[in-house]
Amino acid sequence: MAEQAGEFFGNWQALARESWDAWLRKAQSAAGAPFGSSPAAGADDVFARSMSGLKAYMDWMQGAAAGAASPASAPDWSQSLRQMFEGAMGGGQPFAQAFGHAGPAAGGFAPAWQAMWEAARPGMPGAEPVAAFGHAREQQLQQQALAAAMMEYLETHARYQALIERAHAQGMERMQEKLAQLTAAGHPVETMKAMYDAWVDAAEDAYAEVALSDEFREVFGAMSNAQMRLRQLQQQQVEQWCREQGMPTRSEVASLGQRLQEVRRELRASRAEKAKASDGTSSALQAEVAALKRRIDALEGERQPAVATKAAKSPKATKTTSAKRRAAPAKTVARAAGPRTSKK
Amino acid sequence: MSDPLHFDPIQAMQEMAVFQRKLAAGMTQLRGVGEPEYANTPRELVYREDKLTVWHMRGEREPTAKTPVLIVYALVNTVWMTDLQPDRSLVRNLLAQGEDVYLIDWGYPDGADRWLTLDDYLNGYLDRCVDAVRTRHGLDAINLLGICQGGAFSLCYTALHPEKVRNLVTMVTPVDFRTPDNMLSHWVQGVDVDLFVDTMGNIPAALMNWVYLTLKPVRLLQQKYVNLVDILDKPVELENFLRMERWIFDSPDQAGEAFRQFIKDFYQGNKLVRGTLEIGGQPVDLGLITQPVLNIYAEQDHLVPPDASRALARHIGTTDYTELAFRGGHIGIYVSGRAQREVPPAIHQWLRERD
């Protein structure tokens, strides 16, 4: 019975795989690369990468279903569970997918450098620094630095991957506990999708615990920093080649951008200062004008009775007015304000 | 104990068949599907500078609020999360309540923006956006609604330019960047940010997205797409899904210098709550914010944990401080059905009492 079921599932798997491939081909031809594309990668590659999560799930389903058809293949259920996820998912494949195939700007950096390192290794210096001399001294030093940075990066990346594997293993333990609890409580997981969802929950919980550890923080920082050192050395080499070819370099363009931004800032600051000064002058003038108006009004008020006794009082009144006008505070402001007050 | 892995082979086969059928049918649904549109609420351009744009959003009715509200979004991702689709739009719901809404679209920085600092963004761009809105309305001060990183910017701006802000609303805004459950912050502590920015220049959006996805790698890189199969035959849900994918991945690069300062001062130095932050040489003191403040946070936020937002209460100077907890996540607070019913009316009610 189990044999028959196993054969049936074998055929089913083949059919499912063919169906998946056909679906993928149709989807590609119909929609090109519907989830975005990069000029650096072919549309097929981009699409396949976008769909890899779904493909992994399909593979897992097939493996799980085959396992269901031959339940006696592993001595105990926890081992079967492990096989179910580590086999079809490729030993924490979704994690690997997360950290290994996210494009050249991100996780794809590691495999790309790994491949480059393997290809270049025969001609590259080892990790041990060697005294450099001669007309190619600078190039020797650069090569050594690049080799050291590459090894450092690959070493930190390996430490990082080890933590990811640890998260996966802890996720499996959590899942076993959860399944055992559910079964003991009379609520066994009955569908493959429910099993998968339970595994995702367990994997994410375990991952969160690892990701919030001090060790992860240290390794994450070390890997990021090592990758940046490596990129920087690579950029330096490219720039040197560009200079030799008489081409503008990234540093030169960045330098120009920096200067331009500084000039823009200075220009804005200068304009703001000018506007502020202009506003300040205007406000001061307005205050002066208002003050002078008040004084004039007051003086005119004083002069009204003087009109009545014009002959006797007028010389004194003129003097007082002159004295008060001399008391105006700021000379330039008073001069500027003069015509206005007189008009009024 | 019975075997927890005992599947019924027939049922397993049926499950696979259903999955296959859905996939095949989904092909028909995906064929010819174009780029899903955002809500595209009618809007008028009122200010433009370099790559940023200030939009005046237009509702079906005239605003009843006397003071306009300017939405200040984060530099990561685009502001269209606030106007995602007609029935999931914070902007539309605020307009329907009677608010007069403006929003800043920061645009997509490129190499020319590599040297923009936080001073350029806050005392430059943001200040001029605020002035543009103030001038249009002849007001000394307007309302700010800051979201996520834009909320942190709004706090800094209010502390630096208090005379220009009447009321401040912050949504899912990090204030204390060093809470123990903040995974992003935890990771970035060991990163040499100077080396990072000196090497990368502007920070590519793809790299930022990758970091966000790796906060929950299996859920966001695999399970989400497995679940997609269940909605491939539901055109409306499929379109909503694809629209969200567009928003997630159509995101701007980060201007290098601003990124450097934000990570060093906010994430690593936690200077906003330590009171040691300076923007453009001016100290940023949250204690100087005396305007009314409404602080809205999401209880299941994995990007900005609730404690990171709630810390504002301990550092703000105002006596008129209100907190609103939303049961949902960092994105759900804009797009879930409950968010549409709960969040915009709460913001409007709070603003109306202070208009």
Interface residues (C-beta under 8 A of the other chain):
Chain A: A5 F9 W12 A16 S19 W20 W23 K26 A27 A30 A31 P34 F35 G36 M51 G53 L54 A56 Y57 M58 M61 Q62 A64 A65 G67 A68 A69 P71 W77 S80 L81 M84 P94 F95 Q97 A98 F99 A102 G103 A105 A106 G107 L179 A180 L182 T183 A184 P188 V189 E190 T191 M192 K193 M195 Y196 D197 V200 A203 E204 Y207 A208 A211 L212 F216 R217 E218 F220 G221 A222 S224 N225 M228 R229 R231 Q232 Q235 R250 V253 A254 G257 Q258 L260 Q261 E262 R265 R268
Chain B: M1 S2 D3 P4 L5 H6 F7 D8 P9 Q11 A12 M13 E15 M16 F19 Q20 L23 A24 M27 L30 R31 G32 V33 G111 A112 R114 W115 L116 D120 G124 P180 D181 M183 H186 W187 Q189 G190 V191 D192 L195 F196 D198 T199 M200 G201 P204 A206 L207 W210 V211 L213 T214 L215 K216 P217 V218 R219 L221 Q222 Q223 K224 Y225 V226 L228 V229 E245 F249
